[in-house]
Amino acid sequence: MVAKKAPAKKIVAPTPKPKAPVKAVAKPVQPQAEPVATPKPVPSQLTMFQMPTQRPIAHKPTKPSSNKDDRTRYSEDELKEFEALINGKLNKARDEYRILKETLNRNNDEGTDATSGGNTKVLEDGAETAEKENLSQLAARQQKYITNLENALVRIKNGTYGICSVTGKLISKERLIAVPHTTQSIEAKMMQQD
């Protein structure tokens, strides 16, 4: 006889019992204090490390504006006024330069006076030499000033007069009247000093 095998029992894993839903516990709401606005410091209270530093960007294009200070160049009438001012200063500077050169040439032509005594002669020679050096320095300074004024006239002719070489902005009219040969605004000069 052949013995029959008993059918294999299936092993069933127990199914987990469903968990009870978790109830959300409401936390007590604590009143929040209203935010207090902190006052911004006045510039005189700022330290040098807190001071805002805003420097102009030379390559940043400026949009045209109707404001007189935001223009990109001076009008033809204003340029003519500057040209007249510069020509007046240039004529005066050339006259002063000519006088300085004549004075220097006269001092060189006079020669020495053989009738004076020994010690006073040495002192006079030293004073003359110092005077000649001063006159030479004044003449060189005057020549540089003349060259700068002539360059300003060239800038008027090519339409770049009054435009700052650093910031690209228009130099104030007051500054150009005071220093007509300048190529930098006050703002650019201050940046160079920092």
Secondary structure in CASP SS format (residue, H / E / C, confidence):
PFRMAT SS
TARGET T0000
AUTHOR 0000-0000-0000
METHOD secondary structure of the structure
MODEL  1
M C 1.00
V C 1.00
A C 1.00
K C 1.00
K C 1.00
A C 1.00
P C 1.00
A C 1.00
K C 1.00
K C 1.00
I C 1.00
V C 1.00
A C 1.00
P C 1.00
T C 1.00
P C 1.00
K C 1.00
P C 1.00
K C 1.00
A C 1.00
P C 1.00
V C 1.00
K C 1.00
A C 1.00
V C 1.00
A C 1.00
K C 1.00
P C 1.00
V C 1.00
Q C 1.00
P C 1.00
Q C 1.00
A C 1.00
E C 1.00
P C 1.00
V C 1.00
A C 1.00
T C 1.00
P C 1.00
K C 1.00
P C 1.00
V C 1.00
P H 1.00
S H 1.00
Q H 1.00
L C 1.00
T C 1.00
M C 1.00
F C 1.00
Q C 1.00
M C 1.00
P C 1.00
T C 1.00
Q C 1.00
R C 1.00
P C 1.00
I C 1.00
A C 1.00
H C 1.00
K C 1.00
P C 1.00
T C 1.00
K C 1.00
P C 1.00
S C 1.00
S C 1.00
N C 1.00
K H 1.00
D H 1.00
D H 1.00
R C 1.00
T C 1.00
R C 1.00
Y C 1.00
S C 1.00
E H 1.00
D H 1.00
E H 1.00
L H 1.00
K H 1.00
E H 1.00
F H 1.00
E H 1.00
A H 1.00
L H 1.00
I H 1.00
N H 1.00
G H 1.00
K H 1.00
L H 1.00
N H 1.00
K H 1.00
A H 1.00
R H 1.00
D H 1.00
E H 1.00
Y H 1.00
R H 1.00
I H 1.00
L H 1.00
K H 1.00
E H 1.00
T H 1.00
L H 1.00
N H 1.00
R H 1.00
N H 1.00
N H 1.00
D H 1.00
E H 1.00
G C 1.00
T C 1.00
D C 1.00
A C 1.00
T C 1.00
S C 1.00
G C 1.00
G H 1.00
N H 1.00
T H 1.00
K H 1.00
V H 1.00
L H 1.00
E H 1.00
D H 1.00
G H 1.00
A H 1.00
E H 1.00
T H 1.00
A H 1.00
E H 1.00
K H 1.00
E H 1.00
N H 1.00
L H 1.00
S H 1.00
Q H 1.00
L H 1.00
A H 1.00
A H 1.00
R H 1.00
Q H 1.00
Q H 1.00
K H 1.00
Y H 1.00
I H 1.00
T H 1.00
N H 1.00
L H 1.00
E H 1.00
N H 1.00
A H 1.00
L H 1.00
V H 1.00
R H 1.00
I H 1.00
K H 1.00
N H 1.00
G C 1.00
T C 1.00
Y C 1.00
G C 1.00
I E 1.00
C C 1.00
S C 1.00
V C 1.00
T C 1.00
G C 1.00
K C 1.00
L E 1.00
I C 1.00
S C 1.00
K H 1.00
E H 1.00
R H 1.00
L H 1.00
I H 1.00
A H 1.00
V C 1.00
P C 1.00
H C 1.00
T C 1.00
T C 1.00
Q C 1.00
S C 1.00
I H 1.00
E H 1.00
A H 1.00
K H 1.00
M H 1.00
M H 1.00
Q H 1.00
Q H 1.00
D C 1.00
END
